[in-house]
Every structure is written in structure tokens, then in C-alpha cells.
Amino acid sequence: MTEDLRPATARTLLSALAPLLICGFLLSLSVTTPSCSAARQSTIVIGSKNFTEQVILGEILATLVEHRTTLRADRRFDLGGTFVCHKALLAGDLDVYVEYTGTALTAILHSAPMTDPEAVYRRVAEEYLRRFDAKWLPPLGFNNTFAMVVRPDDARLHGLARISDLEGVRTTFRAGFGYEFIERADGYRGLCAAYGFEFAKPPKEMDLGLIYRALSERQVDVVAGNSTDGLIESMGLVVLADDRRYFPPYDAAPVARATFLKSHPEVETILGELAGRITEKEMRRMNHAVDAEKRSPADVAGEFLASEGLLDQR
């Protein structure tokens, strides 16, 4: 949900998409490239944004499709933030990736935040199909909302339990946020408007992979993370309650190109079996396994699918 886009990410995207661009270039020159065409038809390109949860979810989709269909999964992970993945999907360079309803509503559709999860899902599903010919599949089961996080000693010292409590430390606290949280309408600007204050010093823009380390090393005093981040619990950090209900729901769900699903209807059926299976607690556990226990996303994803009995069906 909160993602960071750097110049290096753009280079990674260009490199990752190079084979597809080459195929397109050759076809535009009327060069016969049956290997490119055949390979693309037998492949599903699955993307992810540039943080742990997204890579795990990408692996879950890829592993499930490879075990249950004849398609080969081309994994294009760590592509960058919301806008990079969205544009890649529209360009046909991705077939599916996991998005969050509140992110789609505010960052992509530029709509005002809404609080009803079902209404948000209906809105983004209808608009994506109408505008982008992209189909939202059923939600996976968890809401990964933004989380304002502080150190436990600061929470005790300053009596911090709610986001509104930050007003009392706004002149001294240093904030560290990802690029998108700083720029998005449902990020820092909207938060300031909803709570009626902003920090005296401009927030420090940070890579999402570094925010908790920076917080623990006292380089910053409050960060905007995600509610399913595994390091929050393992590091004993404190999530402040969104007492003014500012943040919209961010239910995770696969988004796919409608034309791809028409060609491969079995994919929609199989990915639909993930509906409601991943709880917030389960997602936090998987994130912790990768971030804190240093396990591979592929292993964590495979274990989850096996535990749900989804790899045995054919």
C-alpha cells in the first residue's frame, strides 16, 4: 500500500520488461517471431510492488497458477510503486498483480476516500473494468491499512495511543514516510487536513524497507508503515489508532487484464479460490517470516498454499 519509487526502480522495470519490448519491436517490423508469440501465450506475467508483502502475494499467485494450470509464471516482482504496476498492466506487460482497494480508489481513480469496504470494492471494480478493461477478482481476506508507528518508550513517555496524540509532539518529532505516502491524496496531506496539524519539520522521504530500522535507530520518531508489517510486532512497536477514521479500507485483491482472463478463464477460477483465505494475522505472520526470519518468499508462499490444500487439486 505505501510504496516507494526510485530511479533505480525504473531501471529495474525497463530491464525486466525488455524481453516483451523486444518481441513487440520485432513484430512491428513484420519479423516472424513465433517463439515470442507462443511463449507469451503459454505464460502468465505476474507483477508486484516493491515491498515484502507484495512479493509474497506475487509468489502465492504464481505458485498456484503453475501448480494448477499448464501456464508458466513469469515473475516480475519489485517493480516499484502503484503507478508503475498500474501502467505495466495497462500496457499489457503484466497480466495480474495484487492491488489494494483504497489505493486504487484514491491514487488511480482520484476519488474521495470512502469508509465502506464493500462500496469501495464495487466502485473500483466497476471503474477499472470500464476505464481500463481490467478485472478485480475477489478480495484475499485482509485489509492492509496505513499504520502510524512509534517506539514503545516514546508512546509511554508522551502518552501516545492515537494519531491525534501526535499533535502534542509535532514540534519535536521527526517523521519518516515513503514517497507515495508523502505525495498521495490519502497520505500525509490528507492526514494533516483530517487531524488539523502537521509536523514542524518536513517528513523525511525514505525507502519503505528502511523505515523500521530508522525508527529503532532513532533517526526518525514516527513512520507510516502498513498494518500487516511483520516487523511491527517482532520489534515491539506501537501502532497509533486512527481515531478520526481517516484512512479508507485497503482490501487486497488480484487485478488482471480482462482480455487475458478471457483467453485463460481457468486462471480466474483458480485465483478466485484464494478469496477470503488470507487474514490480517496470517499476512503479518508471512511478512514476519521473510523480514525477521529471513526465509524466502517462495517458501513462505508454498507453505501457505499447502496448508490451505490448494496445491493438491488438479
GILIN-V437125 format. One record per residue. N is the residue number from 1. RES is the residue in one letter. SS is DSSP state (alpha for helix, beta for strand, coil for the rest). Layout:
BEGIN
[[N/RES/SS] [N/RES/SS]]
END
This chain:
BEGIN
[[1/M/coil] [2/T/coil] [3/E/coil] [4/D/coil] [5/L/coil] [6/R/coil] [7/P/alpha] [8/A/alpha] [9/T/alpha] [10/A/alpha] [11/R/alpha] [12/T/alpha] [13/L/alpha] [14/L/alpha] [15/S/alpha] [16/A/alpha] [17/L/alpha] [18/A/alpha] [19/P/alpha] [20/L/alpha] [21/L/alpha] [22/I/alpha] [23/C/alpha] [24/G/alpha] [25/F/alpha] [26/L/alpha] [27/L/alpha] [28/S/alpha] [29/L/coil] [30/S/coil] [31/V/coil] [32/T/coil] [33/T/coil] [34/P/alpha] [35/S/alpha] [36/C/alpha] [37/S/alpha] [38/A/alpha] [39/A/alpha] [40/R/alpha] [41/Q/alpha] [42/S/coil] [43/T/beta] [44/I/beta] [45/V/beta] [46/I/beta] [47/G/beta] [48/S/coil] [49/K/coil] [50/N/coil] [51/F/coil] [52/T/alpha] [53/E/alpha] [54/Q/alpha] [55/V/alpha] [56/I/alpha] [57/L/alpha] [58/G/alpha] [59/E/alpha] [60/I/alpha] [61/L/alpha] [62/A/alpha] [63/T/alpha] [64/L/alpha] [65/V/alpha] [66/E/alpha] [67/H/alpha] [68/R/alpha] [69/T/coil] [70/T/coil] [71/L/coil] [72/R/beta] [73/A/beta] [74/D/beta] [75/R/beta] [76/R/beta] [77/F/coil] [78/D/coil] [79/L/coil] [80/G/coil] [81/G/coil] [82/T/alpha] [83/F/alpha] [84/V/alpha] [85/C/alpha] [86/H/alpha] [87/K/alpha] [88/A/alpha] [89/L/alpha] [90/L/alpha] [91/A/coil] [92/G/coil] [93/D/coil] [94/L/coil] [95/D/coil] [96/V/beta] [97/Y/beta] [98/V/beta] [99/E/beta] [100/Y/beta] [101/T/alpha] [102/G/alpha] [103/T/alpha] [104/A/alpha] [105/L/alpha] [106/T/alpha] [107/A/alpha] [108/I/alpha] [109/L/coil] [110/H/coil] [111/S/coil] [112/A/coil] [113/P/coil] [114/M/coil] [115/T/coil] [116/D/coil] [117/P/alpha] [118/E/alpha] [119/A/alpha] [120/V/alpha] [121/Y/alpha] [122/R/alpha] [123/R/alpha] [124/V/alpha] [125/A/alpha] [126/E/alpha] [127/E/alpha] [128/Y/alpha] [129/L/alpha] [130/R/alpha] [131/R/alpha] [132/F/alpha] [133/D/coil] [134/A/beta] [135/K/beta] [136/W/beta] [137/L/beta] [138/P/beta] [139/P/beta] [140/L/beta] [141/G/beta] [142/F/beta] [143/N/beta] [144/N/coil] [145/T/coil] [146/F/beta] [147/A/beta] [148/M/beta] [149/V/beta] [150/V/beta] [151/R/coil] [152/P/alpha] [153/D/alpha] [154/D/alpha] [155/A/alpha] [156/R/alpha] [157/L/alpha] [158/H/alpha] [159/G/coil] [160/L/coil] [161/A/coil] [162/R/beta] [163/I/alpha] [164/S/alpha] [165/D/alpha] [166/L/alpha] [167/E/alpha] [168/G/alpha] [169/V/alpha] [170/R/coil] [171/T/coil] [172/T/coil] [173/F/coil] [174/R/coil] [175/A/beta] [176/G/beta] [177/F/beta] [178/G/coil] [179/Y/alpha] [180/E/alpha] [181/F/alpha] [182/I/alpha] [183/E/alpha] [184/R/coil] [185/A/coil] [186/D/coil] [187/G/coil] [188/Y/alpha] [189/R/alpha] [190/G/alpha] [191/L/alpha] [192/C/alpha] [193/A/alpha] [194/A/alpha] [195/Y/alpha] [196/G/coil] [197/F/coil] [198/E/coil] [199/F/coil] [200/A/coil] [201/K/coil] [202/P/coil] [203/P/coil] [204/K/beta] [205/E/beta] [206/M/coil] [207/D/coil] [208/L/alpha] [209/G/alpha] [210/L/alpha] [211/I/alpha] [212/Y/alpha] [213/R/alpha] [214/A/alpha] [215/L/alpha] [216/S/alpha] [217/E/coil] [218/R/coil] [219/Q/coil] [220/V/coil] [221/D/coil] [222/V/beta] [223/V/beta] [224/A/beta] [225/G/beta] [226/N/beta] [227/S/coil] [228/T/coil] [229/D/coil] [230/G/alpha] [231/L/alpha] [232/I/alpha] [233/E/alpha] [234/S/alpha] [235/M/coil] [236/G/coil] [237/L/coil] [238/V/beta] [239/V/beta] [240/L/beta] [241/A/beta] [242/D/coil] [243/D/coil] [244/R/coil] [245/R/coil] [246/Y/coil] [247/F/coil] [248/P/coil] [249/P/coil] [250/Y/coil] [251/D/beta] [252/A/beta] [253/A/beta] [254/P/beta] [255/V/beta] [256/A/beta] [257/R/beta] [258/A/alpha] [259/T/alpha] [260/F/alpha] [261/L/alpha] [262/K/alpha] [263/S/alpha] [264/H/coil] [265/P/alpha] [266/E/alpha] [267/V/alpha] [268/E/alpha] [269/T/alpha] [270/I/alpha] [271/L/alpha] [272/G/alpha] [273/E/coil] [274/L/coil] [275/A/coil] [276/G/coil] [277/R/coil] [278/I/coil] [279/T/coil] [280/E/alpha] [281/K/alpha] [282/E/alpha] [283/M/alpha] [284/R/alpha] [285/R/alpha] [286/M/alpha] [287/N/alpha] [288/H/alpha] [289/A/alpha] [290/V/alpha] [291/D/alpha] [292/A/coil] [293/E/coil] [294/K/coil] [295/R/coil] [296/S/coil] [297/P/alpha] [298/A/alpha] [299/D/alpha] [300/V/alpha] [301/A/alpha] [302/G/alpha] [303/E/alpha] [304/F/alpha] [305/L/alpha] [306/A/alpha] [307/S/alpha] [308/E/coil] [309/G/coil] [310/L/coil] [311/L/coil] [312/D/coil] [313/Q/coil] [314/R/coil]]
END
